């Protein structure tokens, strides 16, 4: 999939952001793949959509008329069936409270892979690929090394389907690590209760000492 930035789209078709806003309000335009202030990306197919609309306008049709016309065209049907949503590296990082540097490092090590890379160099992640990034983060959180994580992700595609027979070993490793963490969490909860109990006792003792000092 190739993408086009908003500014490039405006320059290519010699249109304004106001015109884009009008098309959005009339639901005549495919939604952006990325919608943040610094990086608004559209699929390249949006160029043909806008050219078609501009052509109809030249024939004298208003946006209201064009809306009615497009309702019965294959273009609108295709737009309705387009469910895939793509996210840039920056968006994925923001969603998962990670940094772009972390994602770049994980990609460099082969832990995660973008769903698509556009001709202009943008790496795009679909929703399942974002889940895979989150999965890698969770594995690291519970104590897997990068090498261990790669051995696991190498057994899965971005839809979490197994790609080879090592998947059984990977699932056993994950379950074992989860069990170990559950034991550790249970133990920590016990220590935390003890600390909280002792803290309350310490505060009461401090308050009593202060009261005695105040009374003297």
C-alpha positions, -999 to +999 in steps of 0.1 A: +000+000+000+013+035-009+003+066+010+003+103+005+007+131+030-020+157+033+002+186+021+014+166-009-023+157-017-032+194-015-004+204-038-009+176-063-046+184-068-043+221-061-070+220-035-074+234+001-078+219+035-112+236+035-122+216+005-110+184+022-131+193+053-162+197+031-156+163+015-151+147+050-184+163+063-202+150+032-187+116+038-173+116+002-137+108+011-119+077+024-108+084+060-071+090+066-049+061+076-033+084+102-049+113+119-027+133+142-016+170+139+019+162+127+013+133+103-020+130+083-017+102+057-042+090+031-041+059+009-031+069-027-065+059-040-079+091-024-064+110-054-087+093-078-117+098-055-111+135-054-104+138-091-137+121-098-155+146-075-137+175-091-148+162-125-184+161-114-182+196-100-169+209-134-201+194-149-221+216-126-230+192-098-231+204-062-216+183-034-252+173-024-258+161-059-224+143-060-233+125-027-265+112-043-246+101-074-218+083-055-243+064-034-251+042-064-216+038-077-190+011-071-167+038-055-190+042-025-195+004-022-158-001-022-154+026+005-180+009+027-162-024+025-128-009+033-123-020+069-085-021+072-070+005+094-033+013+094-011+031+119+023+048+115+052+040+138+045+071+158+008+063+163+016+028+175+042+041+199+017+066+214-010+039+217+012+015+236+032+041+256+064+031+239+089+052+220+096+053+183+132+044+191+120+012+209+099+002+179+128+009+155+150-013+177+125-041+178+121-040+140+159-040+136+161-071+157+133-088+138+109-090+167+081-071+149+074-063+113+053-036+097+023-048+077+033-027+048+060-002+037+049+025+013+070+036-017+076+069+002+091+049+031+063+050+056+060+018+077+024+010+084+009-014+109-026-029+107-046-036+139-033-072+142+003-060+137-003-035+166-015-063+188+018-081+179+038-051+191+018-051+223+024-088+227+062-083+224+060-056+250+041-079+274+067-107+269+095-083+277+076-071+308+073-106+323+110-113+318+116-127+284+149-116+267+149-102+232+164-134+219+137-155+236+110-131+223+123-135+187+122-173+190+085-169+199+075-143+173+093-163+146+067-190+152+038-167+145+025-144+118+009-111+125-025-128+129-010-150+156-013-181+134+015-207+139+042-207+112+061-238+122+062-267+147+081-247+173+049-230+183+042-257+210+075-250+227+068-213+225+034-216+242+049-238+269+076-212+275+049-184+278+027-204+301+057-213+323+067-176+326+032-166+334+030-192+362+063-180+376+051-144+375+018-153+392+037-169+421+060-139+424+029-115+423+012-136+450+043-135+472+047-097+466+011-091+476+018-109+509+049-087+515+030-056+505+002-063+531+029-068+558+046-035+548+013-016+548+004-031+582+038-021+596+035+014+580+001+020+598+017+009+631+047+032+625+025+062+617+004+055+649+036+054+669+049+086+654+016+103+661+017+091+697+052+104+701+042+138+687+013+140+711+035+133+741+059+160+730+030+185+725+018+177+761+052+185+777 
